[in-house]
Amino acid sequence: MVTKSNILKNFLSITDQLFFQLKTFWESKTNHKIISSVLVFVFITCILLSILVIRNWIDLKGFNVKFKNPFFAVEVAFTLLLIAELFSLIIVLPKSVAKSVGKQFELLSLIFLRDGFKEFSHIGASNQWVDIKTEVIGMLIYAGGALAIFAIMGFTYKFQKHIKLTDIEKDQFKFVSMKRFLALLLLVAFVLIGMDDFISLIQEGVYHHSFHLFYSVLIFSDIIIVLIALRYTLNYYKIFRYSSFVLATILIRIALAAQPRYDVLIGVGSALFVLLLTIAYNYFLKDMPARKLEKNH
């Protein structure tokens, strides 16, 4: 007899297989070599195009302004690296909500580093402090923000302790399978957003790199995970922790849309929030029912 439970089980089994195939390919050495080769090729190509544009040997129409600065190649390479990291975030999602949030902050720190390079690309030929101080200060702020998040997340990973959502293995497996399915849906959103950005690049000559839009989708995904978790536990500490991770994602989304300087302040503040949450959660673990802690669940 076919039941709803069996249908769900079979469906999740199919999505699990699809996710594992995707994960195996993405984490393979072959794929790492491909990504590295593509980044190097794009970086060198952009530098060569910049040289050709600067010497007026080619005309790239609306892209001429950007390619007149050879350091635009750094921005392009970092943007592609961030896209690859977004894909890695999708792969990490089913492993652990904590790891997923950590990956989001890793991305934010890389975005700040890229913004620092963008500030540098705005510096002209002048060496006068009056002409370059705004850009240099911007570089220092973004570099400092990236370093702060790097350090904060390092301490957060060091302090993190993870426990299973539920002691019932069947329920735990189903919960993780549902997260794998959500990861596949995120992949679809990732592809659609990427296609829209690419079309805008071709039609308008502007690449929007809609990281903020992807994070908006990620917020809804995190909320769904919290709601699914309610099926298996009503433990206050766990629900509060999961919900707080959603808030952290929202703060990252706000940081991506905030004005320069404020984005760093919000980003670093949200990373500190997650660090304090981790410390508090660890302290109150003793108030939970005794169970075996599992590192990096």
MINUDREN-211936 format. One line per field, with one value per residue: z, x negated, y negated of N, C-alpha, C in turn; residue in one letter. Coordinates in steps of 0.1 Angstrom, whole numbers, plus 5000, padded with zeros to 4 digits. Atoms other than C-alpha are relative to their C-alpha. Layout:
BEGIN
nZ [Z  ...] $
nX [X  ...] $
nY [Y  ...] $
caZ [Z  ...] $
caX [X  ...] $
caY [Y  ...] $
cZ [Z  ...] $
cX [X  ...] $
cY [Y  ...] $
residuo [A  ...] $
//
This chain:
BEGIN
nZ [5000  5001  4990  5001  4994  5009  5011  4995  4998  5014  5005  4993  5004  5014  4998  4994  5010  5008  4993  4998  5012  5001  4990  5004  5011  4996  4991  5006  5003  5014  5000  4995  5010  5011  4995  5000  5014  5005  4993  5005  5014  5001  4995  5010  5012  4996  5000  5014  5006  4995  5008  5014  4999  4997  5012  5010  5010  5001  4994  4993  4998  4986  4991  5001  4988  4990  5004  5000  4988  5001  4987  5001  5001  4987  4996  5008  4994  4987  5002  5004  4988  4991  5006  4997  4986  4999  5003  4989  4990  5003  4996  4986  4993  4993  4990  4988  5001  4994  5010  5011  4996  5000  5014  5005  4995  5008  5013  4997  4998  5014  5007  4995  5006  5014  4999  4997  5013  5008  4996  5006  5014  5003  4999  5013  5001  4990  4988  4989  4990  5002  5011  4999  4986  4999  5005  4991  4988  5003  5000  4986  4993  5005  4996  4985  4998  5004  4990  4988  5002  5001  4986  4992  5004  4996  4986  5000  5003  4989  4989  5003  4997  5007  4996  5009  4997  4993  4997  5009  5012  5012  5001  5003  5014  5009  4999  5009  5014  5003  5003  5013  5010  5000  5006  5014  5004  5000  5012  5011  4999  5003  5015  5006  4996  5008  5014  5001  5000  5013  5010  4997  5005  5015  5005  4995  4998  4986  4993  4987  4990  4990  4987  4990  5004  4996  4986  4997  5002  4990  4988  5001  4998  4986  4993  5003  4992  4986  4999  5001  4987  4990  5001  4992  4986  4996  4990  5001  5003  5014  5009  4999  5008  5014  5004  4999  5012  5010  4998  5005  5015  5003  4998  5011  5011  4998  5002  5014  5006  4993  5006  4996  4986  4991  5003  4992  4987  4998  5002  4989  4988  5002  4997  4985  4994  5001  4991  4987  5000  4998  4986  4992  5002  4994  4985  4995  5004  4988  4996  5009  4997  5003  5012  5006  5008  5012  5006  5014  5006] $
nX [4992  5008  4996  5006  5013  5009  5003  5010  5013  5005  5004  5012  5010  5005  5007  5013  5010  5003  5008  5013  5007  5004  5010  5012  5007  5005  5011  5010  5012  4998  4993  5008  5009  4992  4997  5013  5004  4991  5003  5013  4998  4992  5009  5010  4993  4996  5012  5004  4990  5003  5011  4995  4991  5008  5008  4990  5001  4986  4989  4990  4988  4997  5009  5012  5004  5005  5013  5011  5008  5004  4997  4986  5002  4999  4986  4994  5004  4994  4986  4998  5003  4988  4989  5004  4998  4986  4996  5005  4990  4988  5004  5002  4987  4995  5009  4997  4996  5011  5011  4995  5002  5014  5004  4995  5009  5012  4997  4999  5014  5006  4993  5006  5014  4998  4997  5012  5007  4993  5004  5014  4999  4995  5011  5005  5015  5006  5006  4997  4991  4987  4992  4998  4997  4987  5001  5009  4992  4990  5007  5003  4988  4996  5010  4998  4987  5002  5009  4992  4991  5009  5004  4988  4995  5010  4996  4986  5002  5008  4991  4988  4997  4988  4993  4989  4987  4992  5007  4994  5008  4992  4996  5012  5003  4989  5002  5012  4996  4992  5009  5007  4990  5001  5013  4998  4992  5009  5008  4992  4999  5014  5002  4990  5005  5012  4996  4995  5011  5008  4992  5002  5013  5000  4991  5002  5015  5002  4999  4994  5004  4989  5003  4989  4988  5002  4999  4986  4995  5006  4992  4988  5004  5003  4987  4994  5007  4996  4986  5001  5006  4989  4993  5008  5004  4995  5010  5002  5014  5002  4991  5005  5012  4997  4994  5011  5008  4992  5001  5014  4999  4993  5009  5009  4993  5000  5014  5003  4993  5002  5009  5013  5004  4990  5000  5010  4996  4990  5006  5008  4991  4992  5009  5001  4987  5000  5010  4994  4990  5007  5005  4989  4994  5009  4999  4987  4999  4999  4986  4992  5001  5014  5001  5014  5003  5006  5008  4998  4989] $
nY [5012  5012  5010  5013  4999  4993  5009  5009  4992  4997  5013  5004  4991  5005  5013  4997  4995  5011  5009  4994  5000  5014  5002  4993  5007  5014  4999  4992  5007  5004  5013  5010  5004  5007  5013  5008  5003  5011  5012  5005  5004  5012  5011  5004  5006  5013  5009  5002  5009  5013  5006  5003  5011  5012  5004  5004  4990  4994  5008  4991  5008  5004  4994  5007  5007  4990  4993  5009  4998  4986  4993  4995  4986  4994  5000  4990  4987  4998  4997  4986  4992  5001  4992  4986  4999  4999  4986  4992  5002  4992  4987  4999  5002  4988  4995  5007  5014  5008  5001  5009  5014  5004  5002  5013  5010  4999  5007  5015  5005  5000  5012  5012  5001  5005  5014  5007  5001  5010  5013  5002  5002  5014  5009  5004  5001  5009  4995  5009  4994  5006  4993  4986  4997  4994  4986  4992  4998  4990  4988  4996  4996  4987  4990  4998  4992  4986  4994  4998  4988  4988  4996  4996  4987  4990  4997  4994  4986  4993  4998  4993  4986  4997  4988  4997  5006  4990  4987  4990  5000  5001  5014  5008  4998  5007  5015  5003  4998  5011  5011  4998  5004  5015  5004  4999  5012  5011  4999  5005  5014  5005  5000  5010  5013  5002  5002  5014  5009  4999  5007  5014  5004  5000  5011  5013  5002  5001  4988  5004  4990  5001  4993  5003  4993  4986  5000  5001  4986  4992  5003  4992  4986  4998  5000  4987  4991  5002  4995  4985  4996  5000  4987  4990  5004  5013  5004  5014  5004  4997  5008  5014  5000  5000  5013  5011  4999  5007  5015  5003  5000  5013  5011  5000  5006  5014  5005  5000  5011  5012  5009  4997  5002  4994  4986  4994  5000  4990  4986  4996  4999  4988  4989  5000  4995  4985  4996  5001  4989  4987  4999  4999  4987  4990  5001  4994  4986  4992  5000  4992  4986  4995  4993  5000  5011  4996  5011  5003  4993] $
caZ [5000  4990  5018  5020  5042  5016  4988  5009  5017  4980  4970  4996  4985  4949  4960  4983  4955  4933  4960  4967  4931  4930  4962  4950  4918  4935  4961  4937  4929  4892  4899  4920  4892  4867  4890  4895  4858  4849  4875  4862  4826  4832  4853  4826  4798  4817  4821  4784  4775  4798  4780  4746  4757  4773  4741  4721  4701  4707  4716  4742  4740  4775  4791  4781  4812  4835  4815  4814  4849  4848  4885  4873  4866  4903  4909  4881  4895  4930  4918  4901  4933  4953  4929  4934  4972  4969  4954  4982  5006  4990  4995  5031  5041  5048  5070  5097  5101  5122  5094  5068  5088  5092  5054  5049  5071  5052  5020  5036  5046  5009  4997  5019  5006  4970  4980  4993  4958  4942  4963  4951  4915  4919  4927  4897  4887  4914  4944  4964  4997  4991  4959  4972  5010  5005  4986  5010  5040  5023  5017  5053  5066  5043  5050  5088  5085  5066  5091  5120  5106  5098  5135  5150  5129  5138  5175  5168  5151  5180  5205  5186  5199  5180  5191  5171  5167  5179  5194  5170  5141  5117  5124  5123  5089  5075  5088  5070  5039  5039  5041  5011  4992  5002  4991  4956  4955  4965  4936  4912  4926  4923  4886  4879  4897  4878  4844  4852  4861  4829  4808  4825  4817  4780  4776  4799  4802  4840  4862  4893  4911  4931  4963  4983  4963  4969  5006  5006  4992  5018  5046  5035  5033  5069  5081  5065  5083  5116  5110  5099  5131  5151  5139  5159  5189  5209  5230  5237  5234  5200  5185  5198  5183  5149  5149  5159  5129  5107  5122  5115  5078  5078  5092  5065  5039  5054  5054  5017  5009  5034  5025  5025  5060  5076  5058  5076  5109  5105  5092  5120  5146  5132  5134  5171  5177  5164  5185  5217  5208  5205  5239  5255  5239  5250  5286  5287  5271  5306  5311  5282  5285  5287  5253  5233  5218  5182  5168  5134  5130] $
caX [5000  4986  4988  4979  4950  4936  4940  4921  4894  4890  4889  4863  4843  4841  4832  4805  4789  4790  4775  4747  4738  4736  4716  4691  4684  4681  4657  4636  4600  4610  4635  4611  4586  4613  4623  4586  4579  4610  4601  4565  4577  4603  4578  4551  4577  4590  4555  4548  4581  4572  4539  4556  4583  4557  4537  4570  4564  4599  4632  4654  4681  4697  4670  4642  4643  4639  4611  4591  4581  4561  4570  4606  4593  4590  4626  4637  4617  4629  4665  4662  4645  4675  4699  4680  4682  4719  4722  4701  4726  4754  4734  4727  4763  4774  4744  4752  4771  4742  4717  4740  4741  4704  4700  4722  4699  4669  4685  4692  4655  4645  4671  4655  4620  4634  4648  4614  4599  4627  4617  4581  4593  4608  4574  4561  4526  4522  4500  4513  4530  4558  4568  4566  4574  4611  4602  4574  4596  4623  4597  4586  4622  4631  4598  4604  4640  4629  4601  4625  4650  4622  4610  4645  4655  4623  4632  4668  4657  4633  4661  4689  4704  4731  4758  4783  4817  4833  4821  4844  4822  4850  4862  4827  4821  4854  4845  4811  4827  4852  4823  4806  4839  4838  4802  4813  4840  4814  4793  4822  4826  4788  4789  4820  4804  4771  4789  4807  4775  4758  4787  4784  4747  4753  4782  4771  4733  4737  4731  4754  4738  4770  4755  4782  4809  4795  4792  4829  4837  4814  4834  4866  4847  4834  4869  4882  4855  4865  4902  4892  4871  4903  4916  4888  4881  4896  4864  4861  4823  4823  4852  4837  4803  4818  4839  4809  4790  4819  4816  4778  4786  4810  4783  4759  4785  4789  4751  4750  4775  4763  4743  4705  4689  4722  4721  4689  4703  4734  4714  4689  4717  4737  4706  4701  4738  4732  4700  4719  4747  4723  4707  4741  4754  4724  4729  4765  4758  4756  4793  4803  4809  4776  4766  4734  4720  4710  4683  4691  4724] $
caY [5000  4966  4941  4904  4914  4938  4912  4887  4913  4922  4886  4877  4907  4894  4859  4873  4892  4861  4840  4865  4867  4829  4828  4854  4835  4801  4814  4834  4824  4822  4795  4776  4776  4765  4736  4725  4727  4706  4680  4677  4676  4649  4628  4629  4622  4592  4578  4583  4566  4537  4532  4533  4508  4484  4484  4478  4510  4523  4508  4526  4500  4496  4517  4493  4473  4503  4519  4487  4496  4529  4536  4542  4577  4583  4573  4597  4626  4621  4619  4652  4666  4654  4671  4704  4698  4693  4727  4741  4726  4745  4777  4770  4762  4798  4805  4780  4748  4735  4743  4727  4695  4696  4700  4670  4649  4663  4650  4616  4613  4621  4595  4569  4578  4574  4541  4531  4539  4519  4489  4494  4495  4460  4445  4425  4416  4390  4397  4368  4378  4353  4371  4406  4404  4413  4445  4455  4450  4471  4498  4498  4500  4529  4547  4542  4555  4586  4593  4588  4613  4637  4636  4637  4667  4684  4681  4691  4723  4731  4727  4744  4776  4794  4819  4837  4822  4854  4887  4906  4916  4919  4884  4870  4886  4872  4837  4838  4852  4823  4799  4815  4810  4773  4771  4783  4756  4731  4743  4736  4701  4696  4705  4683  4653  4659  4661  4628  4611  4624  4611  4577  4577  4584  4559  4531  4536  4538  4568  4565  4596  4600  4614  4596  4612  4647  4639  4629  4664  4679  4661  4679  4712  4708  4700  4731  4751  4736  4745  4781  4784  4778  4812  4829  4808  4779  4775  4738  4735  4752  4733  4700  4709  4718  4686  4665  4679  4667  4632  4633  4641  4611  4589  4600  4592  4558  4553  4561  4534  4508  4477  4480  4480  4489  4523  4531  4521  4542  4572  4572  4566  4596  4618  4608  4616  4652  4655  4644  4668  4697  4689  4686  4718  4738  4725  4737  4771  4784  4776  4798  4835  4854  4867  4874  4842  4846  4823  4807  4824] $
cZ [5000  5009  4997  5005  4991  4988  5004  5001  4987  4994  5006  4996  4987  5002  5007  4990  4991  5007  5002  4988  4997  5009  4997  4989  5005  5009  4995  4996  4985  4999  5005  4990  4989  5005  5000  4986  4994  5006  4994  4986  4999  5005  4989  4988  5003  5000  4986  4993  5005  4992  4986  5000  5003  4988  4988  4988  4997  5007  5006  5004  5015  5010  5000  5013  5011  4996  4998  5012  5001  5013  5000  4999  5013  5005  4992  5006  5013  4999  4996  5012  5010  4995  5003  5015  5003  4998  5011  5012  4999  5004  5015  5008  5007  5012  5014  4998  5005  4989  4988  5003  5000  4986  4995  5005  4992  4987  5002  5001  4986  4992  5004  4994  4985  5000  5002  4987  4991  5004  4994  4985  4997  5002  4986  5000  5010  5012  5012  5010  4999  4990  5003  5014  5001  4996  5010  5013  4998  5000  5014  5008  4995  5004  5015  5003  4996  5010  5013  4999  5000  5015  5008  4996  5004  5015  5001  4997  5011  5011  4997  5004  4994  5006  4990  5003  5008  5002  4991  4987  4988  4997  4996  4985  4991  5000  4991  4986  4995  4997  4987  4989  4999  4993  4984  4995  5000  4987  4988  5001  4997  4985  4994  5002  4991  4985  4999  5000  4987  4989  5001  4995  4985  4995  5005  5002  5015  5007  5014  5011  5012  5012  5010  4997  5004  5015  5004  4998  5012  5014  5001  5002  5015  5008  4999  5009  5014  5002  4999  5013  5011  5000  5009  5014  5003  5011  4998  4995  4985  4990  5001  4992  4985  4996  5000  4987  4988  5001  4995  4985  4996  5001  4989  4988  5001  4997  4985  4993  5007  4993  5005  5014  5009  4997  5008  5015  5003  4999  5012  5013  4999  5003  5015  5006  4999  5010  5015  5001  5002  5014  5009  4999  5006  5015  5004  4995  5012  5005  4991  5005  4996  4987  4995  4991  4987  4993  4985  4994  4989] $
cX [4991  5006  4993  4985  4990  4997  4990  4986  4994  4995  4987  4988  4994  4992  4986  4990  4995  4990  4986  4992  4994  4988  4986  4993  4994  4988  4988  4988  5001  5007  4992  4990  5007  5002  4987  4996  5009  4997  4987  5002  5007  4992  4990  5007  5004  4989  4996  5010  4998  4989  5004  5009  4992  4993  5009  4999  5013  5010  5011  5013  5002  4990  4986  4995  4995  4987  4989  4992  4997  5004  5015  5000  5001  5014  5008  4997  5006  5015  5003  4996  5012  5012  4997  5002  5015  5005  4995  5009  5012  4996  4999  5013  5005  4992  5004  5005  4989  4989  5005  4999  4986  4995  5005  4991  4986  5002  5001  4986  4994  5006  4993  4986  5002  5003  4988  4992  5007  4996  4986  5001  5005  4989  4994  4985  4994  4995  5003  5011  5014  5008  5003  5004  5013  4999  4992  5007  5011  4993  4997  5012  5005  4990  5002  5012  4998  4991  5008  5009  4992  4996  5012  5005  4990  5002  5013  4998  4993  5010  5013  5001  5014  5007  5011  5013  5009  4992  5006  4993  5008  5005  4988  4996  5010  4997  4988  5004  5009  4991  4992  5010  5000  4988  5002  5009  4992  4992  5008  5001  4987  4998  5009  4994  4987  5004  5006  4989  4992  5008  4999  4986  4999  5008  4996  4985  4997  5002  5005  4995  5009  4998  5011  5013  5000  5001  5015  5007  4996  5008  5012  4997  4997  5012  5007  4993  5004  5014  5000  4995  5011  5007  4993  4996  5007  4990  4997  4987  4998  5008  4994  4987  5003  5006  4990  4991  5008  4998  4986  5000  5006  4990  4989  5006  5001  4986  4997  5007  4998  4989  4985  4996  5010  5001  4990  5004  5011  4995  4992  5009  5008  4991  4997  5012  4999  4989  5006  5011  4994  4995  5012  5007  4992  5002  5013  5002  5002  5014  5008  4999  4987  5000  4986  4999  4993  4993  5004  5011  5007] $
cY [4987  4990  4987  5001  5007  4991  4990  5006  5002  4987  4995  5009  4996  4987  5002  5005  4989  4991  5006  5000  4986  4997  5007  4993  4987  5001  5008  4991  4995  4987  4989  4995  4992  4985  4991  4996  4989  4987  4994  4995  4987  4988  4996  4994  4986  4990  4997  4990  4986  4993  4996  4988  4987  4995  4997  5010  5007  4991  5010  4993  4996  5005  4993  4994  5009  5006  4990  5001  5015  5007  5004  5015  5007  5001  5012  5014  5003  5002  5014  5010  5000  5008  5015  5002  5001  5014  5009  4999  5009  5015  5002  5000  5013  5005  4995  4986  4991  4998  4992  4986  4996  4998  4987  4988  5001  4992  4985  4994  4999  4988  4987  4999  4996  4986  4991  4999  4990  4986  4997  4997  4986  4990  4997  5000  4991  5007  4991  5005  4994  5007  5014  5004  5007  5015  5008  5003  5011  5014  5005  5005  5014  5011  5003  5008  5014  5007  5003  5012  5013  5005  5004  5014  5011  5004  5008  5015  5008  5003  5009  5015  5003  5013  5002  4993  5009  5013  5011  5000  4998  4986  4991  5002  4993  4985  4996  5002  4988  4988  5001  4996  4985  4995  5001  4989  4987  4999  4995  4985  4994  4999  4990  4986  4998  4997  4986  4990  5000  4993  4985  4995  4999  4988  4986  4997  4998  5013  4997  5009  4999  5009  4998  5007  5015  5001  4999  5014  5009  4998  5009  5015  5003  5000  5013  5011  4999  5007  5016  5006  5002  5014  5010  4996  4986  4995  4985  4995  5003  4991  4985  4999  5000  4987  4989  5001  4994  4985  4996  4999  4987  4988  4999  4994  4985  4993  4999  4989  4987  4991  5004  4995  5006  5016  5008  5001  5010  5014  5005  5002  5013  5012  5001  5006  5016  5006  5000  5011  5013  5002  5003  5014  5011  5000  5007  5014  5009  5001  5009  5015  5006  5008  4998  4988  5005  4988  4999  5008  4992] $
residuo [M  V  T  K  S  N  I  L  K  N  F  L  S  I  T  D  Q  L  F  F  Q  L  K  T  F  W  E  S  K  T  N  H  K  I  I  S  S  V  L  V  F  V  F  I  T  C  I  L  L  S  I  L  V  I  R  N  W  I  D  L  K  G  F  N  V  K  F  K  N  P  F  F  A  V  E  V  A  F  T  L  L  L  I  A  E  L  F  S  L  I  I  V  L  P  K  S  V  A  K  S  V  G  K  Q  F  E  L  L  S  L  I  F  L  R  D  G  F  K  E  F  S  H  I  G  A  S  N  Q  W  V  D  I  K  T  E  V  I  G  M  L  I  Y  A  G  G  A  L  A  I  F  A  I  M  G  F  T  Y  K  F  Q  K  H  I  K  L  T  D  I  E  K  D  Q  F  K  F  V  S  M  K  R  F  L  A  L  L  L  L  V  A  F  V  L  I  G  M  D  D  F  I  S  L  I  Q  E  G  V  Y  H  H  S  F  H  L  F  Y  S  V  L  I  F  S  D  I  I  I  V  L  I  A  L  R  Y  T  L  N  Y  Y  K  I  F  R  Y  S  S  F  V  L  A  T  I  L  I  R  I  A  L  A  A  Q  P  R  Y  D  V  L  I  G  V  G  S  A  L  F  V  L  L  L  T  I  A  Y  N  Y  F  L  K  D  M  P  A  R  K  L  E  K  N  H] $
//
